[in-house]
Amino acid sequence: MTIGTPPLAGKVALVAGGTRGGGRGIAVQLGAAGATVYVTGRSSTAGRSDLDRPETIEETAARVTEAGGLGIPVRTDHGDPADVRALTERIAAEQDGRLDVLVNSVWGGDPLTDWEHPLWEQDLEQGLRLLRQAVETHVITSRYALPLMAARGSGLVVEVTDGNTARYRGSFFYDLAKSAVIRLAVAQAAELKPHGVTAVALTPGFLRSEAVLEHFGVTEATWRDGAAKDPDFAHSESPAYLGRAVAALAADPDVIAKSGRALATWDLYEEYGFTDTDGSRPDFAAHWAEHLVERFGPLGDPL
């Protein structure tokens, strides 16, 4: 690599669920590091998904290109094996079989999460739909994308989750989905190790997704005003912070030493030295230990 060459120049990434939130932040930051990024999801200029939000894969892909990479939007239903198989075949054909980074960030489970009731009082079909959308999509995507990495003997898989501990997350199906995603990373790491491919789980802290910003009635430019409603929001992080964590992992030649681990932005900023867009270094685990542990108990040790 010559001086001035972006660290991920020539690399190819697939961000599944790159339409908004953490997925969008990851896609854009991989682009900023020079990667070609396939941005996939169901929300497109051709039509919205059932979430009925305005963000699109085309918009994310344009931001990837503006950041310095190449964004390629491909409308994909990651719950449909045929759709995902066609996607990976396209990547293989266009990139000479190359795929360096796979990010499984499909979620869309917020409207399906019941925070008020225990399992036996929840809508069973709604809960099972959450699991299909948040876990099954990851399995399907890895099933078709991993052969590209295994064949080359290198690559990084990032399973995006919420929390990196065994701590209960407040709702049965939500907890099961986010914990299962960590286990997906563990299992993939074990099976990919002989092929030189790394798999990790990664969590942000208090993430300022588009929906969260709307909830607080702020924008990314005015987000600090949200702390008036919730002091903990002052310790939140932008999707770019999560994206920079993924970009740092993807550029680390020794990343395989982390394979099978559940990681967090608040650990990686210290190791890799990245900051959020405003130059800050949010550390939600430290904030939890200082201000929230008495109310909610320990955050828990990393898995």
Steps between C-alpha positions, in 0.01 A plus 500: 500500500644836398483813712163664467324186377176441693537195728218308331572597141432203275290324766143390441236510772137394531293685761176309536248734654684814395195716447512692826635512854811303584503329161509832319773629731709190434453516124601866481809456714613198300464727198702772673775241543495436124288186469248402237182443699191309395215657697197276532157504656131519410455879512571644158398775265293226338292466815508500879514196723230426754683731741381786276802720567646747247863385503612300197792282397564739211544789742746299709692391190528862386645592840752216470618642168508856634716378788762368258399142426260349248146433615291244313137467608329165447144458618497169690263319733743322732222271615476356149778251420453543125542876532819464705643235271447732202670781691811298581517365145494857375779602739708200390448585132572872537792471743679193363385290794621748758324585827714630785243623754151374581294704744177338618306802624145402403259585782171683448362352821413817691127494415489129584655532846262483796664668797193477724412131531667171593525222242171333596306821439664593170375449146679181398495559125636851548784369715586224256494751216755708691728197523462425131578859410788552743670159508388290204600779259855492637521123459374514141741779409802325648403172334540654156773758567749294699609276209650806333715568806592139571615453141743793532622405847434841654226735607304648787143432610338748739176408674342822630320452831390692810715435805800270522411319822256233619297768680121482440395775259148569626272309261495126427514497119728805481740341746492169316570667164791712618655214698460262206686742274799482734485121482492523119837674516640234734382214278619663178838573656546134587407379152693772317823473698654233273433732207667808648174696532409702810153529652408732788191652657499876555275728702470877507406689814201736501464532122353813341314334215253699291212359704668589829565855383134531404395367840697776669381764254853589388729458200858381491603868492294583812512165679644640822168672563356155563689478826236731648255210471744227599843578653630163379452621142797731552714186495355361176697437183440554131475210252834618362668398826384144450607526137849612593529204734418263214738678263778473759438128541495450124837678464667307784733233356482311831122513541472121503631510856159644595299233320208361697486794740217738582647850464378853570574846368608604849778241495619555146539880505775460759684241293460659157483869592194600299254769610139586437418766241528779757839382625357343817552141611173376650540219753156381603637224720686758709187716516297197610749412773494855635135598464274202424631200690304580817173517305548211259780287640835418336524514124674162513834367390560458126427157357 
